[in-house]
Each structure stands twice: as C-alpha cells, then as structure tokens.
Amino acid sequence: SEHEENKNDPYILAHSKVFQTSMLRNKRIILAYLNERLERIKEYRWSSGSGILAPQLKSAMSPIELSFFAQHDKMLSEYHQAIGLDLTIDILQPPKELFIEVRVIKEFGEVVLASGSTVNLKLHTSHFLRRSDVGTLISQGVLEHIV
C-alpha cells in the first residue's frame, strides 16, 4: 500500500529522526533551565537567611516557584529549629563580641528581633544590637557593621 511505502521513504525516516532528536534536546534544555532556576531560589534562601523575597524577585517568579520557595523556606526553618542552630549564618570563627554597632543603610521600619526586642531601623541611624539578631539584616544590605 501507499502508506507503507511512505513509512520507508528515506526522507520521511530522516525527518522523523531529526524531529525526535530535536524534541529530546529541547526537553533537556528546558529541564536544565528549570533546575537552574530552582537552584538559584535555594541559593537565595540560603544566602539571605530569611524567607522574605525581594519584590523584584517575587515579580519574576512563577506561582509554582513561589510555592517551592515557601515550602523550601518552611522546611529549612523547621530543620534549623529542630537542631537549635541556624546554618545560614556564615560565621567561620566565634564572634569576639556579643553586641555590635550597626548603621542603617536602607530604610526598613520597625522590626521585632529574634531576642524579642523591637527596634526602628530608620535610615542613617546607628544601633548597638546583638550580633545574632542583625546577621541576616547585614547580609541583606539593610545594615552595615560599624567597626
């Protein structure tokens, strides 16, 4: 039959092979791209030290990515709470002082710190606070350590 002849036509066989190969290549590229985005989301959560997304990042993420970030944040926070240590704080040596002086370089408003105290972070003000309370804010660029 004519249909059987078309199946064995070298042009059709080559076309089918090229189509299948390009489809598999595109699939690998898309999966690599999506994996890279998820790795960057996890890296952001690890480096920021908090589950708060910057507005520009939030607007660039899909609803599924936002859900992934929230679930990853919850899982990481529960783990830190279970072991009693926040692993996102990057301190290679123990701190020499418990309290440090910091200056506000980005307006942030009123914040309740982990120690339970409340502080108003107005632009260009200085504060003497626990290092453990402000480590995340320093890494986010809200505060700078005054040496």
Beta strands, then each sheet from edge to edge (+ up, - down):
strand 1: 99-104
strand 2: 109-112
strand 3: 118-121
strand 4: 126-130
strand 5: 143-145
sheet 1: 4+ 1- 5+
sheet 2: 2+ 3-
end
